[in-house]
Amino acid sequence: MDSIDTTSRSVQTQYDWGTAKPSIAIIDAIATLENVEPIELSTVLDTTLFDHVDPESLDTLLTADGNISISFTIGEYTVQIDGNTLVVHYS
């Protein structure tokens, strides 16, 4: 179930990381909060996901078996993944 709160500028979504790429999910969530197409995100934020984390490594890490929790920032956004839940929050 997706939860988008435009007031606090946050998105919370659950995924099956076996079928969804975490790197794409993060980009889509931030693009939703910025109200832009994902392809425009690097221009709007003046940064890319790759500037903060290796997308391939992130996808590999989260599609492996196990319950993984990670967090990092991309510009003004905090990204948290806990198991199958992605939360992106504007700081």
Summary of the structure (lengths in Angstrom):
residues: 91
radius of gyration: 12.2
end to end distance: 22.7
largest distance: 34.9
contacts: 230
relative contact order: 0.23
helix: 36%
strand: 29%
